């Protein structure tokens, strides 16, 4: 046999082997990537469905006592316990403050007395975002968010 012929044959076999290995690596990566992406999307969709179907929060009342203290009256009408709540409060001067509130059991009412130095009498708008325990992780249900007040103009009433 000719040495040139063997050299061409060996290099062709090596090239085919390398291309096969690279193809296997690309297919394996693509399969893993696709599975992980679809799994994450399915989990997010499940979370959103749970939030839409099982979490119902009502913001019944928002009022202030004096220029430093205000009251938020929040009701849980859903079938799932709420682990925590984020309360975002806005003033007509575009000041914003976020309060982390305690848990709220299903079908319960909580009266949160809060303090915001010098701003309570200027509050115009507030929104509550509930968080649930979903598969041992705290997940915020932004699609179950509720609001109270007026984005423009009028401030909240004084508590009676």
C-alpha positions as a Markdown table, in Angstrom:
| # | Residue | x | y | z |
|---|---|---|---|---|
| 1 | Unk | 0.0 | 0.0 | 0.0 |
| 2 | Unk | 1.0 | 3.5 | -0.6 |
| 3 | Unk | 1.8 | 5.7 | 2.4 |
| 4 | Unk | -0.1 | 8.7 | 0.9 |
| 5 | Unk | -3.3 | 6.6 | 0.6 |
| 6 | Unk | -3.1 | 5.5 | 4.2 |
| 7 | Unk | -2.5 | 9.1 | 5.3 |
| 8 | Unk | -5.6 | 10.3 | 3.4 |
| 9 | Unk | -7.7 | 7.4 | 4.8 |
| 10 | Unk | -6.6 | 8.0 | 8.4 |
| 11 | Unk | -7.3 | 11.8 | 8.1 |
| 12 | Unk | -10.7 | 11.1 | 6.6 |
| 13 | Unk | -11.6 | 8.7 | 9.5 |
| 14 | Unk | -10.3 | 11.2 | 12.1 |
| 15 | Unk | -12.4 | 14.0 | 10.5 |
| 16 | Unk | -15.5 | 11.9 | 10.5 |
| 17 | Unk | -14.9 | 10.9 | 14.1 |
| 18 | Unk | -14.4 | 14.4 | 15.3 |
| 19 | Unk | -17.5 | 15.6 | 13.4 |
| 20 | Unk | -19.5 | 12.8 | 15.0 |
| 21 | Unk | -18.3 | 13.7 | 18.5 |
| 22 | Unk | -19.1 | 17.4 | 17.9 |
| 23 | Unk | -22.6 | 16.5 | 16.6 |
| 24 | Unk | -23.3 | 14.3 | 19.7 |
| 25 | Unk | -22.2 | 17.2 | 22.0 |
| 26 | Unk | -24.4 | 19.7 | 20.2 |
| 27 | Unk | -27.5 | 17.4 | 20.3 |
| 28 | Unk | -26.9 | 16.6 | 24.0 |
| 29 | Unk | -26.6 | 20.3 | 24.9 |
| 30 | Unk | -29.6 | 21.2 | 22.9 |
| 31 | Unk | -31.7 | 18.5 | 24.5 |
| 32 | Unk | -30.7 | 19.5 | 28.0 |
| 33 | Unk | -31.2 | 23.2 | 27.3 |
| 34 | Unk | -34.7 | 22.6 | 25.8 |
| 35 | Unk | -35.8 | 20.4 | 28.7 |
| 36 | Unk | -34.7 | 23.0 | 31.3 |
| 37 | Unk | -36.3 | 25.9 | 29.4 |
| 38 | Unk | -39.6 | 24.1 | 29.0 |
| 39 | Unk | -39.5 | 22.9 | 32.6 |
| 40 | Unk | -39.0 | 26.5 | 33.9 |
| 41 | Unk | -41.8 | 27.8 | 31.7 |
| 42 | Unk | -44.2 | 25.1 | 32.9 |
| 43 | Unk | -43.4 | 25.9 | 36.6 |
| 44 | Unk | -43.9 | 29.6 | 36.0 |
| 45 | Unk | -47.3 | 28.9 | 34.3 |
| 46 | Unk | -48.3 | 26.7 | 37.2 |
| 47 | Unk | -47.4 | 29.4 | 39.7 |
| 48 | Unk | -49.4 | 32.0 | 37.8 |
| 49 | Unk | -52.4 | 29.6 | 37.7 |
| 50 | Unk | -52.2 | 29.0 | 41.4 |
| 51 | Unk | -52.0 | 32.7 | 42.1 |
| 52 | Unk | -55.0 | 33.5 | 39.8 |
| 53 | Unk | -57.2 | 30.7 | 41.2 |
| 54 | Unk | -56.3 | 30.4 | 44.9 |
| 55 | Unk | -55.1 | 33.9 | 46.0 |
| 56 | Unk | -57.8 | 36.6 | 46.4 |
| 57 | Unk | -56.9 | 39.7 | 48.4 |
| 58 | Unk | -59.1 | 42.7 | 49.0 |
| 59 | Unk | -58.0 | 46.1 | 50.1 |
| 60 | Unk | -61.0 | 47.3 | 52.0 |
| 61 | Unk | -59.7 | 50.4 | 53.7 |
| 62 | Unk | -56.8 | 52.8 | 53.7 |
| 63 | Unk | -56.9 | 55.9 | 56.0 |
| 64 | Unk | -54.5 | 58.0 | 58.1 |
| 65 | Unk | -54.6 | 58.9 | 61.8 |
| 66 | Unk | -52.1 | 61.7 | 61.8 |
| 67 | Unk | -49.3 | 62.9 | 59.6 |
| 68 | Unk | -47.1 | 59.9 | 60.7 |
| 69 | Unk | -49.5 | 56.9 | 61.0 |
| 70 | Unk | -51.9 | 55.2 | 58.7 |
| 71 | Unk | -54.0 | 52.1 | 58.6 |
| 72 | Unk | -54.4 | 49.4 | 55.9 |
| 73 | Unk | -57.3 | 47.0 | 56.2 |
| 74 | Unk | -56.6 | 43.9 | 54.1 |
| 75 | Unk | -58.7 | 40.7 | 53.6 |
| 76 | Unk | -57.8 | 37.3 | 52.3 |
| 77 | Unk | -60.7 | 35.7 | 50.5 |
| 78 | Unk | -58.7 | 33.0 | 48.7 |
| 79 | Unk | -58.2 | 29.3 | 49.6 |
| 80 | Unk | -54.5 | 29.6 | 50.1 |
| 81 | Unk | -52.6 | 31.1 | 53.0 |
| 82 | Unk | -50.6 | 34.2 | 52.2 |
| 83 | Unk | -47.0 | 34.0 | 53.5 |
| 84 | Unk | -46.3 | 37.8 | 53.3 |
| 85 | Unk | -47.5 | 40.9 | 51.6 |
| 86 | Unk | -45.7 | 43.9 | 50.0 |
| 87 | Unk | -47.5 | 47.1 | 50.5 |
| 88 | Unk | -46.4 | 50.0 | 48.1 |
| 89 | Unk | -47.6 | 53.4 | 49.2 |
| 90 | Unk | -47.5 | 56.5 | 47.0 |
| 91 | Unk | -47.9 | 60.2 | 47.8 |
| 92 | Unk | -49.0 | 63.0 | 45.4 |
| 93 | Unk | -45.4 | 64.2 | 45.4 |
| 94 | Unk | -44.3 | 60.8 | 43.9 |
| 95 | Unk | -42.7 | 59.5 | 47.1 |
| 96 | Unk | -42.9 | 55.7 | 47.3 |
| 97 | Unk | -42.4 | 53.5 | 50.3 |
| 98 | Unk | -42.6 | 49.7 | 50.5 |
| 99 | Unk | -43.7 | 47.9 | 53.6 |
| 100 | Unk | -43.2 | 44.2 | 54.2 |
| 101 | Unk | -46.3 | 42.9 | 56.0 |
| 102 | Unk | -46.8 | 39.7 | 57.9 |
| 103 | Unk | -48.7 | 36.6 | 56.8 |
| 104 | Unk | -52.4 | 36.5 | 56.3 |
| 105 | Unk | -54.3 | 33.2 | 56.7 |
| 106 | Unk | -57.0 | 32.2 | 54.2 |
| 107 | Unk | -60.4 | 33.8 | 54.8 |
| 108 | Unk | -58.9 | 36.2 | 57.4 |
| 109 | Unk | -58.8 | 40.0 | 57.9 |
| 110 | Unk | -55.8 | 42.0 | 59.2 |
| 111 | Unk | -55.7 | 45.6 | 60.2 |
| 112 | Unk | -52.1 | 46.8 | 59.7 |
| 113 | Unk | -51.2 | 50.0 | 61.6 |
| 114 | Unk | -48.1 | 51.5 | 59.9 |
| 115 | Unk | -45.9 | 54.5 | 60.2 |
| 116 | Unk | -44.4 | 56.8 | 57.6 |
| 117 | Unk | -43.0 | 59.9 | 59.2 |
| 118 | Unk | -44.5 | 63.1 | 57.8 |
| 119 | Unk | -46.1 | 61.4 | 54.8 |
| 120 | Unk | -49.2 | 59.5 | 56.1 |
| 121 | Unk | -51.6 | 62.5 | 55.4 |
| 122 | Unk | -50.3 | 62.8 | 51.8 |
| 123 | Unk | -50.9 | 59.2 | 50.7 |
| 124 | Unk | -52.9 | 59.0 | 47.5 |
| 125 | Unk | -52.5 | 55.4 | 46.3 |
| 126 | Unk | -51.4 | 52.0 | 47.6 |
| 127 | Unk | -51.1 | 48.5 | 46.2 |
| 128 | Unk | -50.7 | 45.1 | 47.9 |
| 129 | Unk | -48.8 | 42.2 | 46.3 |
| 130 | Unk | -49.4 | 38.9 | 48.0 |
| 131 | Unk | -46.7 | 36.2 | 48.3 |
| 132 | Unk | -47.4 | 32.4 | 48.7 |
| 133 | Unk | -45.4 | 29.4 | 49.5 |
| 134 | Unk | -45.2 | 27.4 | 46.3 |
| 135 | Unk | -43.2 | 24.2 | 46.3 |
| 136 | Unk | -41.2 | 25.5 | 49.4 |
| 137 | Unk | -40.3 | 28.8 | 47.7 |
| 138 | Unk | -41.8 | 32.2 | 48.4 |
| 139 | Unk | -43.4 | 33.5 | 45.1 |
| 140 | Unk | -45.0 | 36.9 | 44.6 |
| 141 | Unk | -48.4 | 36.8 | 42.9 |
| 142 | Unk | -48.2 | 40.0 | 40.9 |
| 143 | Unk | -51.3 | 38.9 | 38.9 |
| 144 | Unk | -53.2 | 39.0 | 42.3 |
| 145 | Unk | -52.2 | 42.5 | 43.1 |
| 146 | Unk | -54.9 | 44.9 | 44.3 |
| 147 | Unk | -54.9 | 48.7 | 44.7 |
| 148 | Unk | -56.6 | 51.4 | 46.7 |
| 149 | Unk | -56.8 | 55.1 | 46.2 |
| 150 | Unk | -56.3 | 57.6 | 43.5 |
| 151 | Unk | -53.1 | 57.8 | 41.4 |
| 152 | Unk | -53.7 | 61.5 | 40.7 |
| 153 | Unk | -55.1 | 64.1 | 43.0 |
| 154 | Unk | -57.1 | 63.3 | 46.1 |
| 155 | Unk | -55.4 | 61.9 | 49.2 |
| 156 | Unk | -56.8 | 59.1 | 51.4 |
| 157 | Unk | -59.3 | 60.0 | 54.1 |
| 158 | Unk | -58.6 | 60.4 | 57.8 |
| 159 | Unk | -59.6 | 57.4 | 59.9 |
| 160 | Unk | -62.8 | 57.8 | 61.8 |
